[in-house]
Amino acid sequence: MNIELYDMCLIRKYILFFLLLIFGIPVSAQIGEHRNDFSIGCNGGYVMSSVGFEPEVQQKQHGGITGGLSLKYTCEKYFKTICSIYAEVNYAQVGWKEDILDRDNNPVIITDTQQPMAYSRTVNYIQVPVMAHLAWGREERGLNIFVNAGPQFGYYLSESTKTNFDVKHMPKTDNDRVSPVVAQDTMAVENKLDYGIAVGLGAEYSIPKVGHFLAEARYYYGLGNIYGASKRDYFGKSNYGQIVLKLSYLFDITRTKNVRRK
């Protein structure tokens, strides 16, 4: 067995083991129909995010854009399941948008300007999800349905704040805000590396010699915190929650020959 074939077998076994851990697929010693398909492309979409602060900070969904490079390697068709590894390298605008209310759920009004208090923080990341990709349906031409699941890593690039008041000197207001938690307004992101779990559901339409068109809804749950979470820190928890709606296009680089596809 040459080194290249040996490495390919190791990759296939690793992928199937990974799928077993996540989805409980009954992988046996018998391997399914081999695939060696690799495709590359781009993606873009809209991300809605918030931060799970503890103590709690009332929020609305923060909106931002996301987009980047997409890669998919298909290694196996196991019964009717098309098994792949799907990865992306994306730029993403995430963060949080505060919902500043009084005890009657009315906006807190700044006395001098008569405007509702507003605060949002945009944090820019490079995000890299690496996911198991399982699909059911048409492989050659037509539609299939897929699920994605796996780890995601993010690296902090920069941040910006949009507000209509001085965060260091709170303005006089007509009504009092119900939440006294304001420490986050003056704190820069402390932990540059973010990580968590991403899960998605979507559909793919394939056209031979043209490419693959994907639409997906994805949820990301952060396992890391943007601020310190020790007993001496203000926040016990500050992790991201993100909902992503995106479209992707991929074209084939390599395609397994002499296999039956439907």
Steps between C-alpha positions, in 0.01 A plus 500: 500500500653834397515797736231700318249211513586434865440865588168497315383197697594671824303810400195292410512310831538826694201657323277200562604488866425872530154447348435212738580717803277786387205329334509144628532348153537120523843485339618145459820349374355497149571829319238647265547627145828691474505863391794733446318822409638842587326829434576861584302821486368800688221584742323805634216577735355676799579425864284589801686482830478569870717438805388289795609728781478393863378719669249546221501789254173558314562481125356498152666308216808669359510481120814469287641347183710189454677355200807315382648180357322162498658155459338156486661156481265206438651167602219246519145409413380280784168342397299815407713741702760711318782563751724805473717740694396863450714797604495877462730795560275801557501863600210565739349802675351390831437665837203615704230769496359610833128537563500777763160498673336616821303275735188542282689383189504850351816648341711711732489860371801735520376827653715738292435344158166324562640198317488140623836382635677283240815291518649234273843341468628348176786250531677381185637145478659253266289188557598146398231230536604140422194279484371157413267538203232234447268516199204300371359526150637561153877484462551569129219734388223632719424572864627353824442591864796523737600556860829647621648466848843559646734737680551863406793724589515877481787748523433860606590775252347823629194655662294819482222658706189687387316697771320830558631567852830526685559153645741637762257767622144374492252771394196615693191310390123547530458144627735255671642194323395175662841334461793646693754295296706744291859376551507346149455843342854608590678162480697399192494133395758318714518152347611514137429134424138386480386140462179300509266263315318572172196307372327567169216379278482573130441398141737458205416506130762352265536561127769298316789712363345810663532442872316468829266760648439480876261680736540447874374613839760451772520548876823556691535462877818641648682294762753775569446843658594841365582618856674334791272267697690441825361586843677835498355599159174691461333256259465132577409429137523694173462259208363553151180367353470546123238426234640497146308500170727449200533406134801319354630403158758225445659356187676165464879475506517120503224249434511122549473315170331169422243516782124485470326816614135592526 
